[in-house]
Amino acid sequence: MDEGNASSPIDQVLISVQQALVPWQSVIQCHACHYDRDQSVLLVCAMSIRHILRRLQRLCFNRSYVSSPSPQAFDSASRAHPQNFAPMGSNVMLGNYTATENEQKHVTDFLVIQAFGKIRHVLVLLIEKFRHSQEQINAANFQAASKGNGSSLAGPELDLNFLQQLLHSLESTVQAIGGAISSRDSHG
């Protein structure tokens, strides 16, 4: 998926969240990860969250929900002013009923909010898992040191610091997106 796009089509972001939830949940539920020396599984999970959050962030800040990446879906005014543009490439339909543009906007907003909530929930659980893993590793290291055993479960400290910084950065991004969504709800 192209990181360079000004915005990501809404359907691609929603599908990315949907597809990522299963592996994210697997990582969170993994008991073997508690003793992972370098926390590489948590790092990969955090990196995938970062990728999807960036795409969601662009959607929220650009206010451009587009379900088709083709340029034909835009008119020249919408390309020039994406903040005033919230159409969708396909109609929301229930049976024979086609939702109005305003109803489609509300449905799209709801889906974005739901996707964001899922990511936020996974991130909270991932941070808890990281902290719990660090406690497990520290306890094992303390036991090994008190027994005079020179072995340690600690991995490279730089990697753990990087993961901790990444998780902190993701928390900040989640707060920024949450603020954008709240602001949009209060103005929209």
C-alpha positions as a LaTeX table, in Angstrom:
\begin{tabular}{lrrr}
\hline
Residue & $x$ (\AA) & $y$ (\AA) & $z$ (\AA) \\
\hline
Met1 & 0.00 & 0.00 & 0.00 \\
Asp2 & 1.32 & 3.37 & $-0.98$ \\
Glu3 & 2.44 & 5.54 & 1.93 \\
Gly4 & 2.93 & 8.48 & $-0.42$ \\
Asn5 & $-0.72$ & 9.09 & $-1.27$ \\
Ala6 & $-2.19$ & 12.32 & 0.11 \\
Ser7 & $-5.08$ & 10.29 & 1.44 \\
Ser8 & $-6.07$ & 6.66 & 1.50 \\
Pro9 & $-9.36$ & 5.47 & 0.13 \\
Ile10 & $-11.71$ & 4.79 & 3.03 \\
Asp11 & $-12.49$ & 1.25 & 1.94 \\
Gln12 & $-8.78$ & 0.35 & 1.90 \\
Val13 & $-8.31$ & 1.70 & 5.41 \\
Leu14 & $-11.37$ & $-0.13$ & 6.74 \\
Ile15 & $-10.27$ & $-3.38$ & 5.08 \\
Ser16 & $-6.75$ & $-2.94$ & 6.51 \\
Val17 & $-8.15$ & $-2.60$ & 10.02 \\
Gln18 & $-10.45$ & $-5.57$ & 9.54 \\
Gln19 & $-7.65$ & $-7.78$ & 8.22 \\
Ala20 & $-5.16$ & $-6.70$ & 10.88 \\
Leu21 & $-7.44$ & $-7.37$ & 13.85 \\
Val22 & $-6.92$ & $-11.15$ & 13.77 \\
Pro23 & $-3.10$ & $-11.08$ & 13.89 \\
Trp24 & $-3.15$ & $-8.22$ & 16.42 \\
Gln25 & $-5.43$ & $-10.24$ & 18.70 \\
Ser26 & $-3.18$ & $-13.29$ & 18.28 \\
Val27 & $-0.17$ & $-11.27$ & 19.42 \\
Ile28 & $-2.05$ & $-9.87$ & 22.39 \\
Gln29 & $-3.20$ & $-13.35$ & 23.45 \\
Cys30 & 0.21 & $-14.99$ & 22.91 \\
His31 & 1.65 & $-16.27$ & 26.20 \\
Ala32 & 5.07 & $-17.09$ & 24.73 \\
Cys33 & 5.57 & $-13.39$ & 23.94 \\
His34 & 5.93 & $-12.59$ & 27.65 \\
Tyr35 & 9.51 & $-13.85$ & 27.55 \\
Asp36 & 10.43 & $-12.67$ & 24.06 \\
Arg37 & 13.88 & $-11.16$ & 24.62 \\
Asp38 & 13.70 & $-8.47$ & 21.96 \\
Gln39 & 9.91 & $-8.13$ & 21.80 \\
Ser40 & 10.11 & $-8.48$ & 18.02 \\
Val41 & 6.53 & $-9.71$ & 17.70 \\
Leu42 & 5.26 & $-6.67$ & 19.58 \\
Leu43 & 7.46 & $-4.45$ & 17.44 \\
Val44 & 6.02 & $-5.86$ & 14.20 \\
Cys45 & 2.49 & $-5.44$ & 15.57 \\
Ala46 & 3.20 & $-1.85$ & 16.61 \\
Met47 & 4.67 & $-1.07$ & 13.18 \\
Ser48 & 1.55 & $-2.37$ & 11.44 \\
Ile49 & $-0.62$ & $-0.29$ & 13.77 \\
Arg50 & 1.51 & 2.75 & 12.93 \\
His51 & 1.04 & 2.17 & 9.20 \\
Ile52 & $-2.74$ & 1.93 & 9.47 \\
Leu53 & $-2.96$ & 4.83 & 11.93 \\
Arg54 & $-1.08$ & 7.06 & 9.48 \\
Arg55 & $-3.58$ & 6.23 & 6.77 \\
Leu56 & $-6.51$ & 6.81 & 9.12 \\
Gln57 & $-4.94$ & 10.06 & 10.29 \\
Arg58 & $-4.73$ & 11.33 & 6.71 \\
Leu59 & $-8.39$ & 10.48 & 6.23 \\
Cys60 & $-9.44$ & 12.32 & 9.37 \\
Phe61 & $-7.32$ & 15.41 & 8.79 \\
Asn62 & $-8.04$ & 15.65 & 5.07 \\
Arg63 & $-11.69$ & 14.79 & 5.59 \\
Ser64 & $-11.55$ & 12.95 & 2.29 \\
Tyr65 & $-13.41$ & 9.68 & 2.33 \\
Val66 & $-13.16$ & 8.09 & $-1.06$ \\
Ser67 & $-14.01$ & 4.47 & $-1.75$ \\
Ser68 & $-12.28$ & 4.37 & $-5.10$ \\
Pro69 & $-8.67$ & 5.38 & $-5.75$ \\
Ser70 & $-9.41$ & 6.41 & $-9.33$ \\
Pro71 & $-9.04$ & 10.12 & $-10.11$ \\
Gln72 & $-12.35$ & 10.02 & $-12.00$ \\
Ala73 & $-14.11$ & 9.87 & $-8.62$ \\
Phe74 & $-13.04$ & 13.48 & $-7.95$ \\
Asp75 & $-13.99$ & 16.68 & $-9.64$ \\
Ser76 & $-11.48$ & 19.51 & $-9.88$ \\
Ala77 & $-12.97$ & 21.42 & $-6.94$ \\
Ser78 & $-12.74$ & 18.43 & $-4.63$ \\
Arg79 & $-9.07$ & 17.89 & $-5.55$ \\
Ala80 & $-8.31$ & 21.53 & $-4.80$ \\
His81 & $-10.21$ & 21.54 & $-1.48$ \\
Pro82 & $-10.28$ & 18.02 & 0.04 \\
Gln83 & $-11.44$ & 19.38 & 3.42 \\
Asn84 & $-14.76$ & 20.30 & 1.81 \\
Phe85 & $-15.13$ & 16.92 & 0.16 \\
Ala86 & $-16.65$ & 13.86 & 1.77 \\
Pro87 & $-18.28$ & 11.87 & $-1.03$ \\
Met88 & $-18.10$ & 8.15 & $-1.51$ \\
Gly89 & $-17.57$ & 6.29 & $-4.76$ \\
Ser90 & $-20.51$ & 3.97 & $-4.18$ \\
Asn91 & $-23.94$ & 4.47 & $-2.69$ \\
Val92 & $-24.97$ & 3.09 & 0.67 \\
Met93 & $-28.02$ & 0.97 & 0.05 \\
Leu94 & $-30.36$ & $-1.09$ & 2.20 \\
Gly95 & $-32.45$ & $-3.21$ & $-0.12$ \\
Asn96 & $-33.98$ & $-0.76$ & $-2.58$ \\
Tyr97 & $-33.34$ & 2.27 & $-0.35$ \\
Thr98 & $-30.40$ & 4.47 & $-1.33$ \\
Ala99 & $-29.07$ & 6.67 & 1.46 \\
Thr100 & $-28.85$ & 10.41 & 0.89 \\
Glu101 & $-25.44$ & 12.07 & 0.69 \\
Asn102 & $-25.82$ & 13.28 & 4.29 \\
Glu103 & $-26.80$ & 9.80 & 5.48 \\
Gln104 & $-23.83$ & 8.32 & 3.62 \\
Lys105 & $-21.55$ & 10.82 & 5.36 \\
His106 & $-22.91$ & 9.71 & 8.74 \\
Val107 & $-22.46$ & 6.03 & 7.86 \\
Thr108 & $-18.90$ & 6.69 & 6.72 \\
Asp109 & $-18.14$ & 8.71 & 9.86 \\
Phe110 & $-19.54$ & 5.87 & 11.97 \\
Leu111 & $-17.33$ & 3.31 & 10.20 \\
Val112 & $-14.24$ & 5.50 & 10.64 \\
Ile113 & $-15.02$ & 5.97 & 14.34 \\
Gln114 & $-15.54$ & 2.22 & 14.78 \\
Ala115 & $-12.26$ & 1.40 & 13.02 \\
Phe116 & $-10.45$ & 3.99 & 15.14 \\
Gly117 & $-11.97$ & 2.53 & 18.30 \\
Lys118 & $-10.76$ & $-0.95$ & 17.38 \\
Ile119 & $-7.23$ & 0.31 & 16.77 \\
Arg120 & $-7.25$ & 2.29 & 20.01 \\
His121 & $-8.42$ & $-0.78$ & 21.95 \\
Val122 & $-5.70$ & $-2.99$ & 20.42 \\
Leu123 & $-3.07$ & $-0.36$ & 21.18 \\
Val124 & $-4.13$ & $-0.17$ & 24.84 \\
Leu125 & $-3.88$ & $-3.97$ & 25.09 \\
Leu126 & $-0.53$ & $-3.98$ & 23.28 \\
Ile127 & 0.89 & $-1.41$ & 25.70 \\
Glu128 & $-0.36$ & $-3.47$ & 28.64 \\
Lys129 & 1.24 & $-6.57$ & 27.13 \\
Phe130 & 4.55 & $-4.74$ & 26.67 \\
Arg131 & 4.53 & $-3.56$ & 30.29 \\
His132 & 3.59 & $-7.02$ & 31.54 \\
Ser133 & 6.31 & $-8.61$ & 29.39 \\
Gln134 & 8.87 & $-6.16$ & 30.77 \\
Glu135 & 7.80 & $-7.07$ & 34.32 \\
Gln136 & 8.17 & $-10.80$ & 33.51 \\
Ile137 & 11.61 & $-10.29$ & 32.00 \\
Asn138 & 12.76 & $-8.09$ & 34.90 \\
Ala139 & 11.50 & $-10.65$ & 37.45 \\
Ala140 & 13.31 & $-13.47$ & 35.63 \\
Asn141 & 16.49 & $-11.37$ & 35.44 \\
Phe142 & 16.26 & $-10.60$ & 39.18 \\
Gln143 & 15.86 & $-14.31$ & 39.98 \\
Ala144 & 18.81 & $-15.21$ & 37.77 \\
Ala145 & 20.97 & $-12.51$ & 39.36 \\
Ser146 & 20.01 & $-13.50$ & 42.92 \\
Lys147 & 20.95 & $-17.13$ & 42.19 \\
Gly148 & 24.30 & $-16.01$ & 40.86 \\
Asn149 & 23.35 & $-17.25$ & 37.41 \\
Gly150 & 24.82 & $-14.91$ & 34.84 \\
Ser151 & 22.09 & $-15.54$ & 32.26 \\
Ser152 & 19.61 & $-12.82$ & 31.55 \\
Leu153 & 16.39 & $-12.65$ & 29.55 \\
Ala154 & 16.89 & $-9.01$ & 28.67 \\
Gly155 & 17.33 & $-8.36$ & 25.01 \\
Pro156 & 19.14 & $-5.45$ & 23.45 \\
Glu157 & 18.12 & $-2.41$ & 25.48 \\
Leu158 & 18.08 & $-0.18$ & 22.41 \\
Asp159 & 15.36 & $-2.31$ & 20.79 \\
Leu160 & 13.21 & $-2.18$ & 23.91 \\
Asn161 & 13.68 & 1.58 & 24.16 \\
Phe162 & 12.70 & 1.91 & 20.51 \\
Leu163 & 9.57 & $-0.16$ & 21.07 \\
Gln164 & 8.69 & 1.90 & 24.13 \\
Gln165 & 9.16 & 5.13 & 22.15 \\
Leu166 & 7.10 & 3.75 & 19.27 \\
Leu167 & 4.25 & 2.81 & 21.60 \\
His168 & 4.37 & 6.28 & 23.16 \\
Ser169 & 4.30 & 7.83 & 19.69 \\
Leu170 & 1.31 & 5.68 & 18.76 \\
Glu171 & $-0.49$ & 6.83 & 21.91 \\
Ser172 & 0.11 & 10.45 & 20.85 \\
Thr173 & $-1.15$ & 9.74 & 17.34 \\
Val174 & $-4.28$ & 8.10 & 18.75 \\
Gln175 & $-4.90$ & 11.18 & 20.90 \\
Ala176 & $-4.48$ & 13.46 & 17.88 \\
Ile177 & $-6.85$ & 11.39 & 15.75 \\
Gly178 & $-9.33$ & 11.20 & 18.63 \\
Gly179 & $-9.21$ & 14.99 & 18.89 \\
Ala180 & $-9.77$ & 15.35 & 15.14 \\
Ile181 & $-12.73$ & 12.98 & 15.26 \\
Ser182 & $-14.22$ & 14.75 & 18.29 \\
Ser183 & $-13.73$ & 18.13 & 16.62 \\
Arg184 & $-15.32$ & 16.88 & 13.44 \\
Asp185 & $-18.30$ & 15.47 & 15.35 \\
Ser186 & $-18.86$ & 18.76 & 17.14 \\
His187 & $-18.70$ & 20.75 & 13.87 \\
Gly188 & $-20.34$ & 18.26 & 11.54 \\
\hline
\end{tabular}
